[in-house]
Amino acid sequence: METTHLRRGSRPARTGALATAATAVAGLALTGVGASGIAFDIVGGIMAAIAAVTGQSGVVDLGFDLPMAAARAAALAVGTTLLVTAVRRRRRARGACARCGRSEGPGGAHAEGPDGAQAEGPDGAHAEGPGDAQAEGPGDAGRISPAGGGRERWQARGSWQRLSVRAGYLTVLLAAGYGALKVQWGLGGTVGLADPRAFGDVRLWTPGLGDTGVLALIGMALGLGFARTWRPPLRMPRWMPLTAAFVGSVMLVPVGVLGTGLRVAVALGLANPSLEGVSPWVFDVIYPWFLAWGLAMGTAAVGYHHRTRGVCRACGRGRPAFVRHARGEGAAAREGAATTTL
């Protein structure tokens, strides 16, 4: 009678796991330190530049400490690098591609991550479920669309992708709401002001008003682009919108967490900050708003990344992110269509 003995993980494996965990912890710590004030550094730097050009002072004095801003940016960059290193080490440890995270599934199939992408069979064919086929009309000739069919069906595949698409639209709404508040202040509106003269004689170009409105517009564009899975315009590299979303999330989430905590402390009578003539409800709303906005943008960006990552350059797994339809109709025309990845 044979007895199967289960051996514990080898010492090198345990050592590698501990090293990965230590790298991740260090990365989280440095990222947290860098993100804690990076929003004020970025907005403060923009406001200082506008004030230098226009000669006007901002609605609030955030200040701008260049050495501290540089230190936080360096901490954020190093922390992010360590986190990426930890993720890649973990992927290698489980036999996946360090670059994309894909691994070989049973029978040689290419196993995709939680992004809901279709699995590939041993012959490389994409398994299509009932109702997946989609007829195309003459107007579809020559356009760029996600590989395998129309945008709507492609986005709806998998609960994670549906969530990320909805997060993109939520990003648009949250950015629009914040931008509208700041723009109406810049135009002389008093919604949200306990003292109508709190900001004095401001204009749309006053630092802290129009500039943050522009940032809100950028957030709206990113959210809509992620939700609709636009191909980056002018063949812009994918890393540009994804980096913008990363920076935006890093700006919004820490401010949202810290600001919400401050409002809780105020409600408990533990703090009494100056409101600068702004109605208390604005602060009660805006900090949770920032938190939701940052989380929604990050979720939408991750979903967009998975949908458009295409064929991995390191392992060759995956499939083209976009297909350029040939002149013609139906599946026969699509089979001979040229593919393109981002």
C-alpha positions, 0 to 999 in steps of 0.5 A, a space after each residue: 500500500 502506497 502512502 502519499 506524503 504532503 511536504 511543506 513548501 520548500 525553503 526557497 519558495 517560502 523565502 521568495 514569498 516573504 520577499 514578495 510580501 516585504 516588497 509589497 508592504 514597503 511599496 504600500 508604505 511609500 505609496 501612502 506617504 507619497 499620495 498623502 499630499 500629492 493632490 495639494 502639491 499638484 493643485 498648489 503648483 498649478 495655482 502658483 503658476 496661474 497666479 504668477 501669470 495673472 497676478 491674482 491670488 487664489 481662492 485658498 492659499 494651498 502653498 507650494 513647497 517644492 522640496 516636499 513636493 519632490 520628496 512625495 513624488 519620489 516616494 510615490 514613484 518608488 512605492 509604485 515601482 515596488 508594488 509592480 515588482 511584487 505583483 510580477 514576482 507573485 505572477 512568476 511564482 504561480 507560473 503566469 506571465 510576469 508582464 500580463 498575468 495570463 497563464 496556460 489553462 487546462 489543455 493548453 487553453 489561454 486562461 484570461 484574468 477576471 476581466 471576462 475575456 473569452 478563453 482560447 481553445 487548444 487550436 487558438 479559436 475563441 469559444 463563442 456562446 449562444 447569441 454571441 454572433 452579431 450581424 453587421 451592416 454596411 455602415 460597419 465597413 472600415 471601422 475599428 471595433 473590439 476584436 470579436 464583435 461590437 462594442 456593446 457585447 464586448 463590454 458586457 461580457 463578465 460582471 467585472 467588465 460591466 462594473 468597470 463600464 458603469 464606473 466609467 459613467 459614474 466618473 463622468 457624473 462625479 467629475 461633472 458635478 464637481 466641475 459645475 460647482 467650481 465653475 459657477 463660483 468662478 462665474 460669480 455664483 453663490 451656491 454652497 457659500 455661507 457668505 456670498 462675498 467669501 471669495 471676493 471679486 473672483 473670475 473664472 481664471 482665478 487660481 483654484 476655480 477655472 483650473 480645477 474645472 479643467 481638471 474636472 473636464 479631463 476626468 470626464 473625458 477619461 471616464 467616458 473614454 474608459 466606459 466607451 472603450 475608445 481607441 486612444 486618439 491620434 494613436 496615443 499610447 495606452 499608458 497616457 490615459 491610464 497614467 492620467 487615471 492613476 494620478 487622478 485616483 492617487 490625488 482623489 482617494 487620499 483627500 477623500 479619505 482624510 477629508 471624510 475623517 475630518 468631517 467625522 471628527 467635526 461631527 463628533 466635536 473633535 475638530 473645528 476647522 475654518 470654513 472660509 465662508 463656505 457652507 458646511 454641507 459642501 465639505 460634508 458632500 465633497 470629501 466623500 465625493 472625491 473618494 467615490 470619484 477616485 475609486 470609480 476612476 480607478 475601477 474604470 481604468 483597470 477595466 479599460 486596461 484589461 479590455 485593450 491590452 491585446 496580445 502580450 509582447 512577452 508571452 504572446 498570449 491574448 488576442 488583438 484588442 481591436 479589429 479593423 473591419 474590411 470593406 464588406 459585410 458579415 463574418 466572411 469579411 471579418 475573418 480576413 480583416 487586419 488586426 491591430 493592437 495598442 
